[in-house]
Amino acid sequence: MNFIPYGKQSISDDDINIVIETLKSDFLTTGLKVNEFEQKIYEKTNAKYCVSVSNGTAALHLSAIALLEKNDKVLTTPNSFLATSNAILYAGAKPVFIDICSDGSIDLNICEEHLKKDSSIKAIFAVSFSGKILNQEKLKYLKNKYNIKILEDNAHTMGVKLTHSDISIFSFHPVKHITTAEGGAIVTNDKKLYEKIKSLRNHGQDDKHNMTMLGFNYRLSDINCALGISQMSKLEKFIIRRQEIAQKYNDTFDNHKVIKPLYPYTPNSYYHLFVVLIDFNKLTFSKEELINKLRIKNIGVQVHYKPINKQKYYNSIGYGNEYTPNMDNYINRCISLPIYPLLTNNEQDYVIKTLLELLND
Ligand SMILES: Cc1ncc(COP(=O)(O)O)c(C=O)c1O
């Protein structure tokens, strides 16, 4: 069996052809492909506006600058890629790490306990972890009741509708639902936020090239956007295939005594990741040893995520001792299994068989 990674892109000839066409065209950047890609994203997400940017981290950076003031406190999750909370720091604001709930995403009830006690909290940066859509009703309630900003980091949930939140961001890194190689996007219904973010993307200039704020070059090229346009036409298909794979893993591990899915199968998840929890107390080997055993069998699994607040840099600025019992328990048990549209049934069967053999040993 060839090596099976936990995630990878799905590129076909139509993707390659549109990129070649764009390379032969007059505009490699700031051309029509950018607008076309952005239109596809705001239509898909039911949002009024979209700004494409050079990666998901840039999307978070610009959003944080547009939403936050210096020293604002922002509730966020330890269970994400570093960029979610780094963006809060880029804006001079202060992440406050909140424990996770049983589906791996930020516990919005604990968020409310903090909001009740502390009026200096100005925002929540929440992540639809693994692709499971965040509780929109609860986010709307918190936004209105406590007058805070909500950013949804939907890097794992490409195409999810924007409902009540101020901003939703996406990433088009190759392991995500669609790819532009590197790329990201911000969607919003707020015209002022849109205009500010659009200007920040282009050095802080307005349409007449007057610089009114300190911005960046976070533009996404026409070459990347052309690939994105082609990939967008397959997004539904990609999500359905991921859900099929998830359902099969789910049905296999549902009643097992050592391994279980992070949450029962739900069509409310776009399954960027399929996370399982393994009870290592019942096994004679550790998580690291299991990861190595799988690697020897040509299966790549991953851990999502080492808690951000426990990273060395975060320790150096005073984080790491937050009370997060669910996250502590989760990180001892979680593993992300291979899931991507091009994973074949044979490959998935091989992953399942190998894993069960190792666990039943
Ligand atoms: C939850 C989350 N947020 C943000 C990012 C950053 O996206 P990018 O890698 O495109 O900068 C990622 C990607 O790894 C992610 O998984």
PDBQT file of the ligand as one rigid body, heavy atoms in Angstrom, charges set to zero:
ROOT
HETATM    1  C1  LIG A 401      -8.572  26.391  12.066  1.00  0.00    +0.000 C 
HETATM    2  C2  LIG A 401      -7.549  27.030  11.186  1.00  0.00    +0.000 A 
HETATM    3  N1  LIG A 401      -7.450  28.365  11.177  1.00  0.00    +0.000 NA
HETATM    4  C3  LIG A 401      -6.553  28.997  10.394  1.00  0.00    +0.000 A 
HETATM    5  C4  LIG A 401      -5.704  28.309   9.567  1.00  0.00    +0.000 A 
HETATM    6  C5  LIG A 401      -4.683  29.057   8.766  1.00  0.00    +0.000 C 
HETATM    7  O1  LIG A 401      -4.858  28.890   7.402  1.00  0.00    +0.000 OA
HETATM    8  P1  LIG A 401      -3.613  28.991   6.380  1.00  0.00    +0.000 P 
HETATM    9  O2  LIG A 401      -2.795  27.764   6.558  1.00  0.00    +0.000 OA
HETATM   10  O3  LIG A 401      -4.288  29.083   5.054  1.00  0.00    +0.000 OA
HETATM   11  O4  LIG A 401      -2.865  30.237   6.728  1.00  0.00    +0.000 OA
HETATM   12  C6  LIG A 401      -5.796  26.911   9.523  1.00  0.00    +0.000 A 
HETATM   13  C7  LIG A 401      -4.944  26.136   8.595  1.00  0.00    +0.000 C 
HETATM   14  O5  LIG A 401      -4.148  25.365   8.865  1.00  0.00    +0.000 OA
HETATM   15  C8  LIG A 401      -6.725  26.260  10.364  1.00  0.00    +0.000 A 
HETATM   16  O6  LIG A 401      -6.825  24.918  10.380  1.00  0.00    +0.000 OA
ENDROOT
TORSDOF 0
